[in-house]
Amino acid sequence: MKQKLTSSVRIILLLALTEVGLAGQSYPGRPKIIRCRSLEKETFSCWWKPGSDGGLPTNYTLWYSKDSEEKIYECPDYRTSGPNSCYFDKNHTNPWTTYNITVMARNEIGCNSSDPQYVDVTSIVQPDAPMNLSLETKTSASIMNLWAKWSPPPLADVSSNSHVYHYELRLKPEEKEEWETIPVGVQTRYKVNRLQAGVKYVVQVRCMLDLGEWSEWSSKRCIQIPDGKSPPEKPTIIKCRSPEKETFTCWWQPGSDGGLPTNYTLLYSKEGEEQVYECPDYRNAGPNSCYFDKKHTSFWTIYNITVRATNEMGSNISDPHYVDVTYIVQPDPPVNVTLELKKSINRKPYLVLTWFPPPLADVRSGWLTLEYELRLKPEEGEEWETIFVGQQTQYKMFSLNPGKKYIVQIHCKPDHHGSWSEWSSEEYIQIPTDFRVKDMVVWIVVGVLSSLICLIMSWTMVLKGYRMIAFILPPVPGPKIKGIDTHLLETGKSEELLSALGCHGFPPTSDCEELLIEYLEVEDSEDQQLMPSHDNGHPSKNAKIIPKETDSDSGRGSCDSPSLLSEKCRESRTLPSTLQTQNVRDVQENKGGKRSWETQCIASEQKIVLFNDESTKLSTWPTAQLPDNQPPMFAYHNPVDAHKITLSTTNVNVARVLVGNEEKRQSQYPITETCHDDVEKQKGMENLYSKTDQTTVQVKQNRPNDKPPFLNPKLMDYVEVHKVRQDVEPAVLLKHKENSRKTKKYTVPGTSKEYTKVSTVVDHNILVLMPDSRIQHTSVSQEPAMETSQNLQQSQAEKNMSYCLTVPSKCKRENNGSEYMDPSSFMPSFK
Amino acid sequence: MALARAAGRAGASAGLALLWLLVCAPGDAGCRLLSVADLFDRVIRHSGRIHSLSTALYAELEKRFPPRDNELGKPARKCHTSGMLTPNGKEYAQKIPREELTHLILKLLQAWKEPLSHFNQHIEHHQELPDDSLSKAKQISNMVHELKTGVEKVTEKMQSMGIISNSLNGMASSEATGLSISNEANMMSDSDFIHCFRRDSNKVQSYLKILKCRIMPENSC
């Protein structure tokens, strides 16, 4: 255009020149700056329109000045932007400067300049239009898309290609006037949707920098959108399912429709039939499905099912699907699942699950039988526990962890065929904890209490162990005499006496035996002590003897309990009681040593003589004179008893007794100070044995008690009778074997005759004196060789007597007239 | 495999159960008088086991001899009992008279007695078949016998109690049809044969269930 203009101008000028040349020449006309424009903000160009050249060749010069300077420059580049233009490159372009531009035309005649043009670069930015626009159609998922691509506008300076353009695209069907303009952004491509198939579209793009103006629209491009009409792809039958074994439904997945509305047809044929039917109901089960109602559902036959997709262009048929309705039954999940927590008798909670078959399934007809399976897990658990339940519609669950929340689900399936239903919705149940905690609390309380009780018990046991033991294991009852008939004693009928004492029949009864077995060991030890030189056979017999002894003993002393005795002992603190207790202790304690006596004495707080010398006595005597078993017993008991008895008696009278220690005994009397008197007494008693002339009275007194059985053995042991005169004064000479030199006279007035009978003559010139009734006994006892049970018994009887004597009782009052008599009863009065 | 073993075990125990059923026929002294419901439960359970066994056997045969077109129910398959008119749906089975339904069950069982024993003899010569399959086939054959006897017992009992009429007797005698169609059975392939039997065993079970619930609707139906 410019060129045309210029060329036409030139023609005019030429014409003018020729005219001028003919008519006359003039100065050029005034040029005009048409526009200035920057493509990319870094360079700019200006174009001008020349005026008339005045018939002469004209030169055009562009001058410019900057607002910051006075200096005037000429255009740096007249060629880059074409004729009648000036190009300002990067070096001559300053975006923050306002340029004052003037164009001057000059010829031979004169010159003329244009009006000045003020140029601000940033305000004159306008890029060129994008280039290389191309169009393409693509089909994805049966939808047609148009893709447009282009490139940014070209720049003179190829190196500066870093500009960011924003693009706009416009399109319209070719035959229409209205453009549809779409902002694209900075991308150089765009996908156009919603195109009408079969229509020719015209597309243009333009661009813009972040400032300035939009470029021109690019050149038009046209594209024909294809029609896209094709036959549909073949559909796929997904599945067939019968929810209740009466009807069934099949679903299919359509392929692409080829861009055309497509119809789907389900066709089926039954096994053994040639005829093909169409789906009876497309709507009931939703889109792309076919519902076979009861009429159209047959069992035990195979359906051959296909789906055909059809559009204008053609049709396509799915692969056949073969279905035997019997085996495609998949029921709905069970409904109304309820969880209930119940308590059993032992208070343990258990879970009861109940549910109902799906409402569609007609289980009552027998046509469909459902089996159930349930699963549960703790809420936070990972793995389900699955339980097959069978046909029942309830289930009880035990052994659930208390305190946990469980999730339960149930599903069902027809028996023998078909498939499991979906799981029912999750049901939650919280298993309570408190049941167990309560139990735990109860158990803890019980445990603490019981341990407390145990602690207390053991504590008390430790503190009061002795008493407890005494309480649990009561002391053996001591011998006790109900009473002694003094008359019997006086008459000397010992058998009667014995019977009076309670021992009926001489062979002791067995129950007596049982009662006092503890004697056994006592005697044993004593025996061994007493008879170190004995045969082996003897101890055993001793052992035999002893229980019997004790029998008879206990047989008599069954009245009072040992505790009573001990109480008495404590209360009275009398000598007799002491003796008694000593006896009792003697019986109880197996040690048999005098030490035990001692301790017992102390224990009972009795201060009496301690017969420590006894052992020495006993040990010395037997060696000298005891040939058989009996003597040791006597030796054991009798001396003691004798001592005691005499003691008691001497207590009464012995004040007069001379305390002369004629006997030289090795034995020492360990005497406590408090017991001093007693020692003296004892000594006195010993004196009795040896020399008492004065003690006749005492002997008398003693005799009723026990002397007959008691003293005789003693006499047997160590008394030699030198003279016996029954009619006259009975005089017994007591002679210790050891101390044979001391011979004393034992005078027993009156009644003493019973004792003076000679039972046997032992050895040489030794007489054994026995009461009448007891002659046999003594004789027996004197036979060392003979050890018969009878002997033993008899000796025991004697022994018993001795015990009887020693045992104190309350019989004192009855002393005179009564049948019973307690030797010890004498003593308290003396106290 | 495990399924097959389980099925075998089930079959064995079922045989025992049915033996007891037979020994303890109603009227026997020293035997608890079994109710019709009990008898029904037993034959239903028995038919269920037969169905399980045949399913397992069918799976084994399919695995060993895959059908050429690899499709379930190819159109060529035609069971020798498909000529029998049997109810093919719930409502139909509920409408049909009890006597007729009973008769149908017996007829179906009868129709399989002979072909099954033939089948047993036939597959014994099959070298490829495992012993497990052979024993299954044998068991099926025996159990069908037992089931038929059991159903007859139930029928007798029902007739004696007047639950169904005696009109059945005339129909039951027409066993010639069974023989005629058994020839058809011999023409089938092994897997087709078992497929057909499996279907009919399921039919029998379903009819028995329907029958039971029709006669005793209160009894767990």
Boltz contact constraints between the chains, C-beta under 6 A:
constraints:
  - contact:
      token1: [A, 246]
      token2: [B, 90]
      max_distance: 6.0
  - contact:
      token1: [A, 298]
      token2: [B, 88]
      max_distance: 6.0
  - contact:
      token1: [A, 299]
      token2: [B, 88]
      max_distance: 6.0
  - contact:
      token1: [A, 299]
      token2: [B, 89]
      max_distance: 6.0
  - contact:
      token1: [A, 300]
      token2: [B, 88]
      max_distance: 6.0
  - contact:
      token1: [A, 300]
      token2: [B, 199]
      max_distance: 6.0
  - contact:
      token1: [A, 300]
      token2: [B, 203]
      max_distance: 6.0
  - contact:
      token1: [A, 302]
      token2: [B, 73]
      max_distance: 6.0
  - contact:
      token1: [A, 322]
      token2: [B, 71]
      max_distance: 6.0
  - contact:
      token1: [A, 322]
      token2: [B, 72]
      max_distance: 6.0
  - contact:
      token1: [A, 322]
      token2: [B, 73]
      max_distance: 6.0
  - contact:
      token1: [A, 326]
      token2: [B, 202]
      max_distance: 6.0
  - contact:
      token1: [A, 364]
      token2: [B, 221]
      max_distance: 6.0
  - contact:
      token1: [A, 365]
      token2: [B, 213]
      max_distance: 6.0
  - contact:
      token1: [A, 366]
      token2: [B, 209]
      max_distance: 6.0
  - contact:
      token1: [A, 366]
      token2: [B, 210]
      max_distance: 6.0
  - contact:
      token1: [A, 366]
      token2: [B, 212]
      max_distance: 6.0
  - contact:
      token1: [A, 366]
      token2: [B, 213]
      max_distance: 6.0
  - contact:
      token1: [A, 366]
      token2: [B, 221]
      max_distance: 6.0
  - contact:
      token1: [A, 367]
      token2: [B, 90]
      max_distance: 6.0
  - contact:
      token1: [A, 367]
      token2: [B, 210]
      max_distance: 6.0
  - contact:
      token1: [A, 416]
      token2: [B, 48]
      max_distance: 6.0
  - contact:
      token1: [A, 416]
      token2: [B, 51]
      max_distance: 6.0
